[in-house]
Amino acid sequence: MKRQIMNPEDIRDALRFYFITDDGVDGFTALDQVRVAIEAGATIIQYRNKSFFLDAFEEVAAIGRLCRDNRLPFIVNDHVLLAKAVGADGVHVGQEDALPRLARRVMGPQAIVGVSVSTLAELEHTELAFCDYIGTGPIFATDTKADAKAAHGLSGLRDIVNRSPVPAVAIGGIGPSNALDCFAHGAAGVAVISCITRSTDPVETAAAMAVVCGVSARTGGW
């Protein structure tokens, strides 16, 4: 069945509690991470693995099926052809990855295309006409990305939100204690990784994030 194109309001709503998988946690697979996030109430899922190899294809496909079963958008980070191969709902690219226009051409008009933007200069030079949203950060300091840029804080978030024609998702060092500040500064959603995946109690932390984001937990089995 051909997917329907999501309208901008539905995409904005889906960005609220944005969970991204973590490839740096031993004993906690990406699929298990997604299960925890979905049960807590995550509204969109992104698979992120900078060292992706073909042996992981089946897990990515399984994550996609799990998202479809729960009617959640599934995004693949960077790997446009992988996103296409597993039937993902969209792709997220960085400033040094595939151009948004190429991602849109490969994925089609029905796909969700996001792009990372860290500064106003990057925002100005990004092909936003081909994008549905931007991810901006790091808002706070984070150890999840070894190559993360300097945190630009809530004021930096506000500056980018005010200039962006598409919704902005805040990322970087975000958890239950500061997510509301990001919303107060204009973020449409907050993207979280390590606050859940590296928590001593991922289930409890994911549930706390859902409360802050104002979304409901899901019930039922897998």
C-alpha positions in Angstrom: 0.0 0.0 0.0 1.3 3.4 -0.9 1.9 5.7 2.0 -0.1 8.9 2.2 1.9 12.2 2.5 1.7 13.4 6.0 0.5 17.0 6.4 2.8 19.5 8.2 0.7 19.5 11.4 0.9 15.7 11.7 4.6 15.7 11.2 5.0 18.4 13.8 3.0 16.3 16.3 5.1 13.2 15.5 8.3 15.1 16.4 7.3 15.6 20.0 9.1 12.6 21.6 11.8 11.7 19.1 13.8 8.6 20.1 17.1 7.8 18.4 18.9 4.5 18.9 22.3 4.2 20.5 24.9 2.0 18.9 27.3 2.3 21.8 25.5 0.3 24.5 26.6 -3.3 25.1 23.8 -5.7 25.9 21.0 -3.3 25.0 20.2 -3.8 21.3 18.7 -1.1 19.1 15.6 -3.3 18.8 15.2 -3.6 22.5 15.8 0.2 22.9 13.0 0.9 20.5 10.7 -1.5 22.3 11.3 0.5 25.5 10.8 3.8 23.8 7.6 2.8 22.0 6.0 1.3 25.1 6.8 4.6 27.0 5.1 6.7 24.3 7.7 7.8 21.8 6.1 9.5 18.8 8.8 8.9 16.2 11.8 6.5 16.0 15.2 7.0 14.3 17.7 4.3 13.7 21.2 5.7 14.0 24.4 3.7 13.5 27.5 5.4 12.1 29.2 2.0 11.6 26.3 0.2 10.0 27.1 -3.0 8.2 25.0 -5.4 6.3 24.7 -7.9 9.0 22.5 -5.4 10.9 20.0 -5.2 8.0 17.6 -7.6 9.6 17.5 -5.7 12.9 16.8 -2.5 11.0 14.0 -4.2 9.1 12.6 -5.5 12.4 12.6 -2.0 13.9 10.7 -0.8 10.8 8.1 -3.5 11.2 7.7 -2.7 14.9 7.2 0.9 14.1 4.6 0.1 11.4 2.7 -2.2 13.8 2.5 0.7 16.2 1.7 3.3 13.5 4.8 5.3 14.2 7.0 7.0 11.7 10.4 5.3 11.3 13.4 7.3 10.2 16.9 6.1 9.2 19.9 8.3 9.9 22.3 9.1 7.0 21.8 5.9 5.0 19.3 7.0 2.3 19.6 3.7 0.4 19.1 1.7 3.6 16.0 3.7 4.4 14.7 3.0 0.9 15.5 -0.7 1.2 13.7 -1.3 4.5 10.7 0.9 3.5 11.4 3.5 6.2 9.1 6.5 6.4 11.9 8.9 6.0 15.6 9.8 6.4 17.6 12.2 8.4 20.8 13.6 6.9 23.7 15.7 8.3 25.4 18.6 6.8 28.1 16.3 5.3 25.7 13.6 4.2 23.5 13.3 1.2 21.9 16.6 0.1 18.2 16.9 1.1 17.2 17.2 -2.6 18.9 13.9 -3.3 17.3 12.3 -0.2 13.9 13.6 -1.4 14.5 12.3 -4.9 15.3 8.8 -3.6 12.7 8.5 -0.9 9.8 10.2 -2.8 7.3 12.9 -2.0 5.6 10.8 0.7 8.8 10.6 2.8 9.8 12.6 5.9 13.1 14.3 5.3 15.1 15.9 8.2 18.4 17.6 8.3 20.8 18.6 11.0 21.4 22.3 11.5 23.7 23.6 14.2 24.1 27.3 13.4 22.3 30.1 11.6 24.9 30.0 8.9 24.1 26.3 8.2 20.4 27.1 8.3 20.9 29.7 5.7 22.7 27.3 3.3 20.5 24.2 3.8 18.0 23.1 1.2 15.0 23.6 3.5 12.6 23.4 0.6 13.2 19.7 0.5 12.9 19.2 4.3 10.1 18.6 6.7 12.0 19.5 9.8 15.4 20.3 11.2 17.3 18.8 14.1 19.3 21.4 15.9 21.9 21.1 18.6 23.6 20.2 20.7 21.5 22.3 23.0 23.4 21.0 26.1 26.7 19.2 26.4 26.6 15.5 25.4 28.9 12.6 25.3 26.8 10.5 22.9 28.4 11.9 19.7 32.2 12.0 19.8 32.2 14.7 17.1 29.5 16.8 18.7 29.9 20.6 18.3 29.9 23.0 21.1 26.6 23.4 22.9 24.7 26.5 21.8 22.2 26.5 24.6 18.6 27.5 24.8 19.2 31.0 23.3 20.8 29.4 20.3 17.8 27.1 20.0 15.5 30.1 20.1 17.5 31.9 17.4 17.3 28.9 15.0 13.6 28.3 15.7 12.8 31.9 14.9 14.6 31.7 11.6 13.5 28.2 10.5 10.5 27.8 8.1 10.1 24.2 9.3 9.7 22.7 12.8 12.9 22.2 14.8 13.7 19.3 17.0 16.2 20.0 19.9 18.9 17.5 20.5 21.9 17.1 22.7 22.0 16.5 26.4 18.2 16.5 26.7 16.3 14.5 29.4 13.3 14.8 31.6 14.9 17.7 33.6 15.4 20.1 30.7 13.0 19.0 27.9 10.3 21.5 29.0 12.9 24.3 28.6 13.4 23.3 25.0 9.7 23.4 24.3 9.5 26.8 26.0 12.1 28.1 23.6 10.1 26.9 20.5 11.2 23.4 19.8 8.5 21.2 18.2 10.1 18.1 19.7 13.0 16.8 21.7 15.3 14.1 20.5 16.7 11.8 23.1 19.3 9.0 23.1 21.6 8.4 26.1 19.2 9.7 28.7 17.2 6.5 28.1 19.8 4.1 26.6 22.4 4.7 29.2 20.1 5.2 32.2 20.3 2.8 35.1 16.5 2.3 34.5 15.7 2.9 30.8 12.0 2.1 31.3 11.5 4.6 34.1 13.4 7.3 32.3 11.5 6.8 29.1 8.3 7.0 31.0 9.4 10.2 32.6 10.2 11.6 29.2 6.8 10.8 28.0 5.2 12.7 30.8 7.3 15.8 30.1 6.4 15.5 26.4 2.7 15.2 27.2 2.3 11.8 25.4 0.7 8.6 26.6 2.2 5.2 27.1 1.2 2.3 24.9 0.0 -1.0 26.2 0.0 -4.5 24.8 2.6 -7.0 23.6 4.8 -7.1 20.7 
